[in-house]
Amino acid sequence: MTASGYDETAALRYAWTESRPDSFSLRLAPRLLRLVAESRDDRPQRALDIGAGTGQLTDALRAAGLRTVGVDRSLPMLRHRVDTSSGDRGTVVVGDAMALPVIGPFDLVTATFNVLNHLQSTRSVECALREVARVLAPGGLFVFDVNTRVGLVATSERIERQRSANAETTWRRWWLDDTTLRLHAQGTFDLDGMRHHYVETIDKIVLDLADIERWCMSAGLGSASWRSDDLLTELADPEAHAVAFGVVDRCSGSRLESRSDPGRPEPTAAQ
Ligand SMILES: C[S@@+](CC[C@H](N)C(=O)[O-])C[C@H]1O[C@@H](n2cnc3c(N)ncnc32)[C@H](O)[C@@H]1O
């Protein structure tokens, strides 16, 4: 059993961090929407966000006119969103990526901010991809990102401290075995005049990108194209990057238009 944090305090901390304008989801959203717009002639209608968490990406998709469903196995993460957002919040459902509690079809399915690394085992990821294939409409897009082994190794076996005016976190990461990196975060943050303390333990599994490609094909999703975080630049050697974004075009298995990788950057820290 892998450790998955995301309890109530972690949800509060997560939402607080992810509401910053430079957050992962808020930077990704316009790139994702551009990719979706360029990949089809008609307007996509329905989006499923797997591992939606506190819902920043889901909200951005809904603001762009999509009907959204967010699925996450953490009730505190989903509840934080329901409790704090006003207006139409779309549909949120507690559920597991391995047995999605939805029927579909969806024009867009996302699993971003390394959700696949959070699953319990490689077997779970294979199973989750079959679930994506079940609910993704013909002509639909599946977009996800993976912390590669290089990315996980780059962050491991060191202690990292982040300090700002209103938050402090200490991260420790160590290998449980060859396949699982444990992240332990401990810290404080100030919100609404209160100081919150949190402790969080999350496990991330190592995923071989070639395995993911194989599982996508055998699930009937078609081939995965590996991109940088602009979702445009195709990575010639994705395993050499800390993070690789997978784009699967269910339509024909054909590659969406992309530009080629200008070079191999040094791995950067994976979140
Ligand atoms: C790093 S967060 C990403 C949240 C969101 N996608 C974002 O970009 O902010 C990972 C999320 O995956 C969820 N998760 C982990 N395992 C899951 C599973 N088996 N099924 C569904 N969600 C899962 C966690 O609860 C957590 O909310």
Ligand as a Chemical Component Dictionary entry (heavy atoms), coordinates in Angstrom:
data_LIG
# 
_chem_comp.id                   LIG 
_chem_comp.type                 NON-POLYMER 
_chem_comp.pdbx_formal_charge   0 
_chem_comp.three_letter_code    LIG 
# 
loop_
_chem_comp_atom.comp_id 
_chem_comp_atom.atom_id 
_chem_comp_atom.alt_atom_id 
_chem_comp_atom.type_symbol 
_chem_comp_atom.charge 
_chem_comp_atom.model_Cartn_x 
_chem_comp_atom.model_Cartn_y 
_chem_comp_atom.model_Cartn_z 
_chem_comp_atom.pdbx_ordinal 
LIG C1  C1  C 0  -0.395 16.249 -7.105  1  
LIG S1  S1  S 1  -2.136 16.140 -6.890  2  
LIG C2  C2  C 0  -2.702 16.779 -8.444  3  
LIG C3  C3  C 0  -4.031 17.473 -8.322  4  
LIG C4  C4  C 0  -4.506 18.208 -9.596  5  
LIG N1  N1  N 0  -4.510 17.336 -10.745 6  
LIG C5  C5  C 0  -3.680 19.441 -9.854  7  
LIG O1  O1  O 0  -3.125 19.573 -10.934 8  
LIG O2  O2  O -1 -3.595 20.294 -8.962  9  
LIG C6  C6  C 0  -2.447 14.421 -7.093  10 
LIG C7  C7  C 0  -3.910 14.074 -6.872  11 
LIG O3  O3  O 0  -4.123 12.710 -7.277  12 
LIG C8  C8  C 0  -5.088 12.154 -6.400  13 
LIG N2  N2  N 0  -5.000 10.681 -6.470  14 
LIG C9  C9  C 0  -4.002 9.889  -6.031  15 
LIG N3  N3  N 0  -4.273 8.605  -6.281  16 
LIG C10 C10 C 0  -5.483 8.592  -6.913  17 
LIG C11 C11 C 0  -6.314 7.552  -7.430  18 
LIG N4  N4  N 0  -5.944 6.266  -7.353  19 
LIG N5  N5  N 0  -7.472 7.893  -8.014  20 
LIG C12 C12 C 0  -7.868 9.186  -8.090  21 
LIG N6  N6  N 0  -7.133 10.211 -7.610  22 
LIG C13 C13 C 0  -5.950 9.919  -7.027  23 
LIG C14 C14 C 0  -4.678 12.721 -5.030  24 
LIG O4  O4  O 0  -5.708 12.600 -4.074  25 
LIG C15 C15 C 0  -4.354 14.156 -5.407  26 
LIG O5  O5  O 0  -5.465 14.994 -5.304  27 
# 
loop_
_chem_comp_bond.comp_id 
_chem_comp_bond.atom_id_1 
_chem_comp_bond.atom_id_2 
_chem_comp_bond.value_order 
_chem_comp_bond.pdbx_ordinal 
LIG C1  S1  SING 1  
LIG S1  C2  SING 2  
LIG S1  C6  SING 3  
LIG C2  C3  SING 4  
LIG C3  C4  SING 5  
LIG C4  N1  SING 6  
LIG C4  C5  SING 7  
LIG C5  O1  DOUB 8  
LIG C5  O2  SING 9  
LIG C6  C7  SING 10 
LIG C7  O3  SING 11 
LIG C7  C15 SING 12 
LIG O3  C8  SING 13 
LIG C8  N2  SING 14 
LIG C8  C14 SING 15 
LIG N2  C9  SING 16 
LIG N2  C13 SING 17 
LIG C9  N3  DOUB 18 
LIG N3  C10 SING 19 
LIG C10 C11 SING 20 
LIG C10 C13 DOUB 21 
LIG C11 N4  SING 22 
LIG C11 N5  DOUB 23 
LIG N5  C12 SING 24 
LIG C12 N6  DOUB 25 
LIG N6  C13 SING 26 
LIG C14 O4  SING 27 
LIG C14 C15 SING 28 
LIG C15 O5  SING 29 
# 
